[in-house]
Amino acid sequence: MIDGGMCVFHLRRDHQLTITEIVSTRKGAGSEMLDKLKKVEGAHSIFAKCPAGWKSNKFYEKQGFELEKTEEQPAKKNQNQGFFSQEEVGKKINCWRLTLVEKKRASLGLV
């Protein structure tokens, strides 16, 4: 997506942009990628999941995401990696959401 960063995302029909993978190899790359994602036409919110113990949670919080819920990793098959290991099952996953629509409306003076 940018020099020093890569992001895989999906824009759903309900206008939720879901980040499925994000990697940053330099300071500031995450913020740059997020700025680009905020401009994706049709996106009303950005959704991301992050293991509860990871430092990445601070990034989402700093960028204005709200912690929507925390869930446990279910004992089911992961499309990319096969079945989850016993160590992964039951771990806490934070679900973050950044709402974009209200901010766009406010910038237009509609709120």
Solvent accessible surface area in square Angstrom, and as a share of the most:
residue,aa,sasa,rsa
1,M,94,0.42
2,I,30,0.15
3,D,124,0.64
4,G,19,0.19
5,G,11,0.11
6,M,78,0.35
7,C,16,0.09
8,V,70,0.40
9,F,75,0.31
10,H,106,0.47
11,L,62,0.31
12,R,102,0.37
13,R,239,0.87
14,D,83,0.43
15,H,76,0.34
16,Q,16,0.07
17,L,0,0.00
18,T,27,0.16
19,I,14,0.07
20,T,91,0.53
21,E,85,0.38
22,I,54,0.27
23,V,67,0.38
24,S,58,0.38
25,T,107,0.62
26,R,94,0.34
27,K,196,0.83
28,G,36,0.35
29,A,0,0.00
30,G,11,0.11
31,S,42,0.27
32,E,72,0.32
33,M,0,0.00
34,L,2,0.01
35,D,72,0.37
36,K,99,0.42
37,L,0,0.00
38,K,64,0.27
39,K,163,0.69
40,V,36,0.20
41,E,160,0.72
42,G,30,0.29
43,A,0,0.00
44,H,81,0.36
45,S,13,0.08
46,I,0,0.00
47,F,21,0.09
48,A,1,0.01
49,K,107,0.45
50,C,5,0.03
51,P,40,0.25
52,A,43,0.33
53,G,76,0.74
54,W,157,0.55
55,K,185,0.78
56,S,47,0.31
57,N,16,0.08
58,K,144,0.61
59,F,54,0.22
60,Y,10,0.04
61,E,100,0.45
62,K,172,0.73
63,Q,41,0.18
64,G,40,0.39
65,F,8,0.03
66,E,130,0.58
67,L,91,0.46
68,E,85,0.38
69,K,104,0.44
70,T,65,0.38
71,E,49,0.22
72,E,99,0.44
73,Q,31,0.14
74,P,57,0.36
75,A,83,0.64
76,K,121,0.51
77,K,123,0.52
78,N,33,0.17
79,Q,179,0.79
80,N,139,0.71
81,Q,129,0.57
82,G,26,0.25
83,F,153,0.64
84,F,38,0.16
85,S,48,0.31
86,Q,154,0.68
87,E,124,0.55
88,E,64,0.29
89,V,46,0.27
90,G,31,0.30
91,K,119,0.50
92,K,103,0.44
93,I,20,0.10
94,N,16,0.08
95,C,0,0.00
96,W,14,0.05
97,R,58,0.21
98,L,2,0.01
99,T,54,0.31
100,L,7,0.03
101,V,45,0.26
102,E,110,0.49
103,K,113,0.48
104,K,85,0.36
105,R,110,0.40
106,A,59,0.46
107,S,96,0.62
108,L,129,0.64
109,G,64,0.61
110,L,106,0.53
111,V,132,0.76
